[in-house]
Amino acid sequence: MKRRARFEIFPSADGWRWRLIASNQLIVAQSEGYSTKSNAKRACTGVLRAAMNAHLSDEPIREAAS
């Protein structure tokens, strides 16, 4: 069976976090700490939805002028 990328939600010292595990089992992204498991799950779902509509850009993010 071919492995697929997956999100994991796990407890940490500062609450709950999510991480994205690539199909080769390497961690490619990890979140900040969330106070509840449901908040971490909600954030993970938001990232997944955003990624579905994302495009690749090699343009740097422009900082707003102060």
N, C-alpha and C positions, 0 to 999 in steps of 0.2 A: 504494500500500500504506500503510495506516494504521500509524503508529509506536506502539509500546507502551512502557510503562515497562520499565526493565531495571536489573539490577545489573551493575556492572563491578568486576573485581578488578585492581588495578594496583600496580606497584612505587612506593615512595616512599623518602625519605631515611631513614625509621625502620623500614623493612621493607616490608610489604604492607598495603594498605588496600582496603576496598570502598566504593563509592558507589552511591547509587540515583539513576538518571537518569529524570526524568518523561517522559511522552510528548512534551512540548514541548521536550525536550532540556536542561532546567534541572536542576542537581544539587539534590536535595531532602534528602539525608542522606549523611553520610560517616562512616566509622569511625575509630577510633584505629588506631595502627600495630600490626601483628602480625609476629612474627618469621619466619613462613613463609607461603608462598602457601596451603598447605593449611589453616593456622589461620585465615587471612582468609576462605577459602571456607567453612569450617565455621561461623564466626561469621555470615557472610552468610546461610547456610542457616538458622541458628537464628532470625535476625531475620525471614526470610521465613515460617517456620513460626509464629512468635509473632504476626505481623501477620495471618495468616489467621484467627486466633481472637480478635483484639483487638476492643474496642469503643471508641467515641468517648466521652470523659468530659470534662466541663468542671469537674470537681472537682479542686482542687489536691492534690498528694501531701502527706499528713500525715507530718511528721517524728516519729520515735519519741522519746519523752521520755527524757532522760538521767538 
